[in-house]
Structure formats: C-alpha cells, structure tokens
Amino acid sequence: MSGDGGESGTTARWVEKHSPLYVQATRHPFICRIKDGSVNISAFRRWLAQDYLFVREFIPFIASLLLKASKESDVDVVLGGIAALNDEISWFRKEASKWGISLNVVPQMANLEYCRFLQSLALPDVNYSVAMTALWAIETVYHESFSFCLESGSKTPDELMEACRRWGNTDFGQYCCTLRKIADRCLETSSGDVVTQSEEIFIRVLNFENDFWNMSLSEL
Ligand SMILES: Cc1ncc(CN)c(N)n1
C-alpha cells in the first residue's frame, strides 16, 4: 500500500479497525498450512471444487457492477476483472482434471450462503459504493492470503504453487489496489448511510471468507 495514498483511505481505516477479523480471513489455518507445507491435500481438493462453484456465482455479481459503473475507467477495470474470471474458470477445469476432481459437487452450506450474499449484492438497487467495497474485499482477501504463501521461506508444496501464484501474483495485487482506489473514491462522496452499509458489507465478506476456509478444512 505504501506510497499510493492507500493508507489514508476509508478502506485502510476499516482494515485497521477490524484487524482481528481481517487477520482471521487472510491468515487462516488453511492458508498457514499451505504456507508451511502441512496442508491436507483433501482439504485443497475440497476447496478447489467448492471455489469453482463460487467463481461461477461471482461472474453475475461482477457483471452487475459493470451495469452500475458510470466512469469509463471503472468500466475498463471491471471488464478486465470479468476477462480474468473467464481465464480463472478454465484454470479450475484444467486443475480439476489434473487432480482427478469432479466439479459437479453439491455446494456446502458456507458456500451456498456466500453465493446468496453475492446474489443479493447483484440486485439493481444495491448502491455502487457498497458493491464495489464488496468486490475489493473479496479479491483482496485472496490476494493477501495467497501472496503470503509465496513469501520467501514458505514451504508451499510445488503442486499448490500455481494456485498461490494465480491470486498471489503482483498483477492481481495491482488489480486489488485499483479496486481499493475506486472504492475509496466512491466512499468519499457517499452518504453516511452508504458508508455505514459498506463497512457492514466489508465485515460480512471477512466472515464469509473465514467460513469458506473453515469449510475447506472441515472433513464433512
Ligand atoms: C471464496 C472466494 N473468495 C475470493 C475469490 C477470488 N476471486 C475466490 N475465488 N473465492
């Protein structure tokens, strides 16, 4: 974040204010076990199949932001996000076939609830600042989590490196940074009510992400 003014924005204040929740979502045991090499591969396989379902639901949510964006540069950023998701879907299919995983699985409760939340955020009456805050938070949790597994000294298993690089790479980090700037810009001119709603959405995203990791670790 250094040097780009990100430290002073609303989103940075929320990260600070809700740091226990933020740390819980971005340094979850699922991620820490990938980083220290102790992750159970069955947890990774579960995560992969469930996340594929999540990403499919994520597409209409981002598409809803495209309809709400009025600034041309925001439209470009969101369009780039949609294009990246197209690539992501292909990656999940390729990875699933590599691991011999069926993607035709039943969504687990934590996933279903997170997807329902995405659907509610895609509704036309949801404010753009609120939805943009959610997009920033959702993408940032993945970037912060997976880039942690790429830090020097990590014992991330070779076969999981590709997944970590997908969200942990610097280009994805740059995308998250751009989303943060858009969210901060929108929040600056939003009403107090919208700012409050956006903060609540940020907290809900952190909780959903935490539940998603928990689901991936759970044996059921
Ligand atoms: C649950 C979850 N959160 C975030 C991302 C990153 N798009 C994802 N693929 N899955």
The ligand as a Gaussian input file, in Angstrom:
#p B3LYP/6-31G(d) Opt

LIG

0 1
 C      -14.311000     -17.627000      -1.745000
 C      -13.512000     -16.812000      -2.726000
 N      -13.197000     -15.536000      -2.439000
 C      -12.495000     -14.813000      -3.352000
 C      -12.104000     -15.331000      -4.524000
 C      -11.286000     -14.521000      -5.515000
 N      -11.984000     -14.199000      -6.680000
 C      -12.462000     -16.634000      -4.804000
 N      -12.099000     -17.252000      -5.960000
 N      -13.159000     -17.407000      -3.885000

